[in-house]
Amino acid sequence: MPKAVNHVAVTVTDIQKAMKWYRDVMGMTVLAEPMEISGIPLKEEDKHISNLVRTVFGQNLGKFLICHLVSSNGVGIELFEFIEPKTERRKENFDYWKTGFFHISVTEPEIEKMAEKIDSSGGKRRTKVLELFPRSGKKICFCEDPFGNIIEIYSHSYKQFWSNVQP
């Protein structure tokens, strides 16, 4: 049985702006507004979480902001803005030939409208809307959020897209 995707973590340079953008443009629901987490506990009750995040991010972690959103099918989007060390935008965020995750994808039947909404709201359209297989009606478009993270739009669900593929 395949495992469910729980959430995707995205690093941004302005968490307040990102939270609003993912809510207003991408239609995500905010579960938890930005909160500050410190790798160095200021109070005794913060000691556990501080130790936990330093285990994940390393001993040089100072602090960061984190925010939680959710998509309509329950997949979470976890936004991070690092304060110490400060988040920096990559010069090029599409090093597709290198290992690692390089985009998230959303399903939107009105793909043209979604791509335009992204493009007109501080994001960027990277491609035209493309039909993956001729005469299939299955379309894709690559965009970026305002922070340079790649977002792919599918016109159909992943399962509809790839079941019984006849390229």
N, C-alpha and C positions, 0 to 999 in steps of 0.2 A: 504494500500500500504506500503510495507516495506521501511524503510529509508535507504539511502545509507551510507556506512561507509566512512567518510571523511578522517580521518588520524589516525595513531597510533603513540604515543610518546614513545621513547626509550631512556633510560639513558645510557650513555657510559662514559668511563674514558679518552678517547682521541678522541675528535670530528673530528679532521683532519683525523686521521687514519680511523675512523668510516665512515666518508663521502666518502672517497676513496674506502673503502671496500664495502659499500652498492652500490656505483656506479659501481665499476669494477667487483665485484663478483655477486651481486644480480641483476645487470642491471637496477638500479634505475637512474632516471634523476635528477640532482641537480637543484633545483629551486632557492635557496638562499644559498650561502656559509656561513660558520659560522660567526655569529655576536655576539658581547658581549652586554648583557643586564644587567643593574645594578638596584638593588632594592633601591639604594640611588642615587637620581638625581644629576648629576654633573653640568648640565645646565638647565635652565628654560624649554627649549623645551623637555627635557627628563622626566619632572615631571609626565606627564600623564602615560607613559609606566611604570615608576617606581612604581607609586601607583597601577597600574593594576597588575603587577607581585607580589607585596607584598600582595595584596588581595588574590591572588591565592596561593602563597607559604608561606606566613606568614611574620611577621615583622623581623625575623632573617635572611632573605635572603640578601646576599651581592650581588653577581653577578653570571652570568652563560653565557655559549655560547649556541647558538641555530642555527640549520641548517635545511633546508627543502628540501626534495626529494620527488619524485612521482613515483609510479609504472606505468606499461603500461596500467592498467585499471583506472588510475586516483586516486587511494587511496594514500594519503600522508604518508610519514614517517618523523616524526619530531624528530631530534636528540638533546639531551640535554647533556651538560657537565657542572656540577655545579663547580664553582670555590670557592665560599664562601657560604655555607660550601662545602668542597671538596667532589667530587663524590668518593664513595668507592664501590669496587666490592663486591657483596654478596658472602659469603662463599659457599652457595648452592642456586642456582637460580631456583630450580625445586620443590618448596614446593607446589605441585599440590593439596594438601589437604586443603590449606588455600585459602581464598577468594581472588579475584583479577584476573587480566589478567596474564596469565603465558606463552603465546607464541603468535607469529604472524605466519601466514601461507602464503606461496606463491604457485602459480601454475606453474609447469614446467614439460612438457611431458617427457623430457629426465631427469628423476628424478635421475638416477644413476650418470650421468655426473654432475648434480648440487650438489649432496651430496659430490662427490669427489672434486669438485671445492671449496666448503666450507671447507672441511677437509684439503685441501692442501694450503689454503690461510690464515691460522691463526685461522680459526674457528675449529669446532669439530663435528664429526659425533657421535650422541648419540645412534643411532640404525642402524641396517641394513635396506635396502629397504624392506618393508613389503607389501604384498598384503592383503588389508583389508578384502575382501570377496573372497574366493577361486574361481578361474577361471574368475574373473571379469575384470582383468587387471587394476583395480584401486589400486594404490600404494601410500604409505606414507613413509616418513623418517623424524626422528627428528634429528636436528643438533643444534649447538650453533654458534652465531657470536663470534668474538674474545674477546668480553666483557662479555661473559657468558649468553647473552640473547637467549632464546630458539626460534628456527625457525623450523617450520614444513613445509615440502615440500609435495604437492599433485601432482599427475600425471595428474589429471583432475580438471576442475573447481569445485567449491563447489556445484553448482547446479547439474552438471553431477554426482558428487559423491553420493549425497544424495537423488536425485529424484528416486522414484520407487525402493527403497532399498528392497532387498530380501535377508537378511543375511542367 
